[in-house]
């Protein structure tokens, strides 16, 4: 695994023209977890600290809370103890090593931190967009295997949850029980802040039970959007059900979304602009009686160490989707006062199409017990 991290760091410097690259993730100084994913992706270290990648070395700065952890998780790195003021320690080491220029991800840091390091170290800081995120777009086999494990956990938990759902349960009860099932089956993080939306609440694409906490009622759509985590990598799946026997209109709404999902997946392949995938799914619902209620947000997004990564597949996305991207496909219809339907699949792109990683049934609207 060490060779994997070293190779990632080498490819990173190719994107910065050889300029040393700086990663900084420290809750006491910046928003929590603002760039932990870069530390994890480049080193395997899951704590807080700073990383400087040069052509000859990789320097990991951390404090006493994480020193032993860093030695275990990233033993090949040069480990430096930064206990009190990280920026002073960083500046001192940069001067000692004669580093006068650093590239950094300007999207993942703050003006205060960059300004202070520039002032204290007397160096040039070069904004470089977010090159680590760009590296993470194409997943290797080990990353895809972890995502597949997360999908397996999520789908098994959903299957068990459906056996327990009853009319009268509150949305928060469903979310809490689902979180416990995910944990019991091996998800590495609790996901209680999931979407469990019943009845008219299902028309809010990112509804949370804390917004209303409605009791489930017979005839409701029930939309559940949930995440599991395995080996640090996430799944992101949505399924929509109905409590009791669905009406003809509910079946029709669901079928239009299912057809849009199929169309998006059929258009998905390496080299195709993200907007073309979005348009393929959107065109199906635009031809339906529910065109005024179709999804407007991008039809899909990458997943990996984060729930939302590149690539994004929306109307404004002209960049081609890269081979090996693991992405969601999640069209929806959302009707205020009635409810909504979303189906979210996960697929990995290939040169000649895509391979669907999710397997939970979606061919037809599944009725749940209305007892």
C-alpha positions in Angstrom: 0.0 0.0 0.0 2.9 2.3 0.6 3.8 2.1 -3.1 0.2 3.2 -3.9 0.5 6.4 -1.7 4.0 7.2 -3.1 2.7 6.8 -6.7 -0.2 9.2 -5.9 2.2 11.8 -4.5 4.4 11.4 -7.6 1.4 12.0 -9.9 0.4 15.0 -7.8 3.7 16.7 -8.4 3.2 16.1 -12.1 0.1 18.3 -11.8 2.0 21.1 -10.0 5.0 21.1 -12.4 7.2 19.7 -9.6 6.4 22.5 -7.1 6.2 21.1 -3.6 2.5 20.7 -2.5 1.1 21.6 0.9 -2.0 20.1 2.6 -3.3 21.5 5.9 -6.2 20.1 7.9 -6.4 21.3 11.5 -9.7 21.8 13.3 -8.4 24.4 15.7 -7.5 26.7 12.8 -9.9 25.9 10.0 -13.3 24.3 9.5 -13.4 20.7 10.7 -12.2 18.1 8.2 -11.7 20.7 5.4 -9.0 18.6 3.7 -8.7 15.3 5.6 -9.5 13.5 2.4 -6.2 14.7 0.8 -4.2 13.5 3.8 -5.9 10.1 3.7 -5.5 9.8 -0.1 -1.9 10.8 -0.2 -0.6 9.1 3.0 -3.2 6.7 4.6 -3.1 9.0 7.7 -6.5 9.7 9.2 -5.6 12.3 11.8 -5.1 16.1 11.7 -2.0 17.8 10.6 -0.1 19.2 7.6 1.7 17.5 4.7 4.4 18.8 2.4 5.1 16.7 -0.6 8.4 17.3 -2.4 10.2 15.4 -5.1 12.5 13.8 -2.5 10.4 13.5 0.6 7.0 13.7 2.2 6.8 15.6 5.5 4.0 14.9 7.9 3.4 17.4 10.7 1.1 16.4 13.6 0.8 16.8 17.3 0.8 14.5 20.4 -2.8 13.4 19.8 -1.8 11.7 16.6 1.9 10.9 16.7 1.6 7.2 17.5 -1.3 6.9 15.0 0.9 8.6 12.3 3.7 6.1 13.0 1.3 3.2 12.5 -0.6 4.5 9.5 2.2 6.3 7.5 5.6 4.9 8.7 7.4 5.7 5.5 6.9 9.5 5.9 9.2 11.9 7.6 7.2 12.6 10.8 7.6 16.0 12.5 6.1 17.0 15.9 4.1 20.3 15.7 2.5 20.8 19.1 1.7 24.4 19.7 1.7 26.6 16.6 1.7 24.6 13.5 2.3 27.6 11.2 5.4 28.6 13.1 6.7 25.0 12.9 5.9 24.8 9.2 7.6 28.1 8.5 10.7 27.0 10.5 11.0 23.7 8.5 10.4 25.4 5.2 13.2 27.9 5.8 15.5 25.1 7.0 14.9 23.1 3.8 15.2 26.1 1.5 11.7 25.7 0.2 10.6 29.0 -1.3 7.5 28.1 -3.2 4.5 25.9 -2.3 1.5 24.9 -4.3 -1.8 24.3 -2.5 -5.5 23.6 -3.0 -7.0 27.0 -2.7 -10.5 25.5 -2.6 -9.6 23.6 0.6 -7.9 26.2 2.8 -8.6 29.7 4.1 -7.2 33.1 3.4 -6.1 33.5 7.0 -4.0 30.3 7.0 -2.3 31.0 3.6 -1.7 34.6 4.5 -0.1 33.7 7.8 2.2 31.0 6.3 3.2 33.4 3.6 4.1 36.0 6.1 5.9 33.8 8.6 7.8 31.7 6.1 8.5 34.4 3.5 7.6 32.1 0.7 5.4 32.2 -2.5 2.2 30.2 -2.2 0.7 29.2 -5.6 -3.0 28.4 -5.7 -3.5 25.2 -7.7 -7.2 24.6 -7.7 -7.8 21.1 -6.2 -5.3 18.7 -7.8 -5.8 15.9 -5.3 -9.5 15.8 -6.1 -8.6 15.6 -9.8 -6.4 12.6 -9.0 -9.2 10.9 -7.1 -11.6 11.0 -10.1 -10.5 7.6 -11.6 -10.6 4.8 -9.0 -8.3 1.9 -8.9 -9.4 -1.7 -8.3 -8.9 -1.5 -4.6 -11.0 1.7 -4.3 -13.8 0.2 -6.3 -13.7 -2.9 -4.2 -14.2 -0.8 -1.0 -17.1 1.0 -2.6 -18.7 -2.3 -3.5 -18.3 -3.4 0.1 -20.0 -0.3 1.2 -22.8 -0.9 -1.3 -23.2 -4.5 0.0 -23.6 -3.2 3.6 -26.1 -0.6 2.6 -28.3 -2.9 0.5 -28.3 -5.6 3.2 -29.3 -3.0 5.8 -32.1 -1.7 3.6 -33.4 -5.2 3.0 -33.6 -5.8 6.8 -35.1 -2.3 7.4 -38.0 -2.9 5.0 -39.1 -5.9 7.1 -39.5 -3.6 10.1 -41.3 -0.5 8.6 -44.9 -0.1 9.7 -47.5 2.7 9.4 -47.3 5.0 12.4 -43.5 4.9 12.7 -42.0 8.3 12.7 -39.4 9.2 10.0 -36.8 9.7 12.8 -37.5 6.2 14.1 -36.9 4.8 10.6 -33.6 6.8 10.3 -32.4 5.7 13.7 -33.1 2.1 13.1 -31.5 2.2 9.7 -28.4 3.8 11.3 -28.2 0.9 13.8 -28.5 -1.7 11.1 -25.8 0.0 9.0 -23.5 0.0 12.1 -24.3 -3.7 12.9 -23.4 -4.7 9.4 -20.1 -3.0 9.4 -20.5 0.6 8.2 -17.6 2.6 9.7 -19.6 5.7 10.4 -23.1 6.3 11.7 -25.3 7.8 9.1 -28.3 9.0 11.1 -28.5 12.3 9.1 -30.0 10.4 6.1 -33.1 11.3 4.1 -36.2 9.5 5.2 -39.1 11.3 3.6 -42.7 10.2 3.7 -45.8 11.5 1.9 -45.5 15.2 0.9 -42.0 15.4 2.5 -40.7 13.2 -0.3 -41.0 16.2 -2.7 -38.0 17.8 -0.8 -34.9 16.2 -2.4 -32.7 16.6 0.7 -35.3 16.4 3.4 -34.2 15.3 6.9 -36.5 13.9 9.6 -35.5 16.8 11.9 -37.4 19.2 9.5 -40.8 17.6 10.3 -40.6 14.0 11.6 -43.9 12.9 10.2 -45.5 9.6 11.1 -45.7 7.2 8.1 -49.2 6.8 6.7 -50.9 4.3 4.4 -50.6 5.5 0.8 -47.3 7.4 1.3 -44.4 7.5 -0.9 -41.3 6.7 1.3 -38.0 8.0 -0.1 -34.8 6.8 1.6 -31.4 8.2 0.7 -28.6 6.6 2.6 -24.8 6.1 2.9 -22.6 3.3 4.2 -18.8 3.5 4.6 -16.2 0.7 4.1 -12.5 1.2 4.1 -13.1 4.9 4.2 -15.1 4.8 0.9 -18.8 5.5 0.7 -21.9 4.3 -1.1 -24.8 6.6 -1.9 -28.1 5.0 -2.8 -31.7 6.1 -3.0 -34.8 3.9 -3.3 -38.5 4.9 -3.2 -41.3 2.7 -1.9 -45.0 3.0 -1.2 -46.8 2.1 2.0 -49.6 -0.2 0.9 -50.9 -0.8 -2.6 -49.7 1.9 -5.0 -52.1 3.9 -7.1 -51.9 4.0 -10.8 -50.4 7.5 -10.7 -47.8 6.4 -8.2 -46.8 3.6 -10.4 -46.6 6.0 -13.4 -44.5 8.5 -11.6 -42.1 5.8 -10.5 -41.9 4.3 -14.0 -40.9 7.6 -15.5 -38.1 8.0 -13.0 -37.0 4.4 -13.6 -36.9 5.0 -17.4 -34.9 8.2 -16.8 -32.4 6.2 -14.7 -32.1 3.7 -17.5 -31.5 6.4 -20.1 -28.8 8.1 -18.0 -27.0 4.8 -17.4 -27.2 4.0 -21.1 -25.6 7.3 -22.0 -22.8 6.9 -19.4 -19.4 6.0 -20.7 -15.8 7.3 -20.5 -15.3 10.3 -22.8 -18.9 11.5 -22.8 -19.5 15.0 -21.5 -21.4 15.0 -18.2 -24.1 17.2 -19.6 -24.9 14.6 -22.3 -25.6 12.1 -19.5 -27.7 14.6 -17.7 -29.7 15.5 -20.8 -30.4 11.8 -21.6 -32.0 11.3 -18.3 -33.8 14.6 -18.2 -35.3 14.2 -21.7 -37.3 11.2 -20.5 -39.1 13.1 -17.8 -39.4 16.2 -20.1 -41.5 13.9 -22.4 -43.8 12.9 -19.4 -46.8 14.5 -17.8 -44.5 15.5 -14.9 -42.1 17.6 -16.9 -42.7 20.6 -14.6 -41.6 18.6 -11.6 -38.4 17.0 -13.0 -35.1 17.2 -11.2 -33.1 20.3 -12.0 -29.9 19.5 -10.1 -27.1 17.4 -11.8 -28.3 13.9 -12.5 -25.2 12.4 -10.9 -21.9 12.9 -9.1 -18.8 11.0 -8.3 -18.4 9.2 -5.0 -15.3 7.8 -3.2 -13.7 9.2 0.0 -16.5 11.8 0.0 -20.2 11.5 -0.8 -19.9 14.2 -3.5 -16.9 14.2 -5.7 -16.0 14.9 -9.3 -17.2 14.3 -11.9 -20.6 16.1 -11.7 -23.1 15.4 -14.4 -25.2 18.4 -15.0 -26.4 20.8 -17.7 -23.2 23.0 -17.3 -20.7 20.1 -17.2 -18.9 20.0 -20.6 -15.9 18.0 -19.4 -15.8 14.3 -20.4 -16.3 11.7 -17.8 -13.1 9.8 -17.1 -12.7 6.0 -17.3 -12.8 4.5 -13.8 -15.1 7.2 -12.4 -17.6 5.8 -9.8 -20.7 7.9 -10.1 -24.3 8.0 -9.0 -27.3 8.3 -11.4 -30.2 9.9 -9.5 -33.0 11.5 -11.6 -36.2 12.3 -9.7 -39.7 13.8 -9.9 -40.8 16.0 -7.0 -44.4 17.2 -6.8 -45.1 19.7 -3.9 -47.9 18.6 -1.7 -47.9 15.1 -3.2 -44.4 13.6 -2.8 -41.5 12.5 -4.9 -39.6 9.6 -6.4 -35.9 9.3 -6.8 -33.9 6.2 -7.8 -30.1 6.4 -7.2 -27.8 3.8 -8.7 -24.0 3.6 -8.6 -21.9 2.7 -11.6 -18.3 2.7 -12.7 -17.5 4.1 -16.2 -15.7 2.0 -18.8 -14.6 2.8 -22.3 -17.7 1.2 -23.8 -20.3 2.0 -21.2 -20.6 1.5 -17.5 -20.8 -1.3 -14.9 -23.6 -1.0 -12.4 -22.4 -1.7 -8.9 -25.8 -1.5 -7.1 -28.1 -4.5 -7.2 -31.2 -3.6 -5.1 -34.3 -4.0 -7.3 -35.6 -1.0 -9.0 -37.6 -2.3 -11.9 -41.0 -1.5 -10.3 -42.4 0.3 -7.3 -42.2 -1.9 -4.3 -45.2 -1.8 -1.8 -44.4 -2.1 1.9 -46.8 -3.4 4.5 -49.4 -0.9 5.5 -50.2 -2.6 8.8 
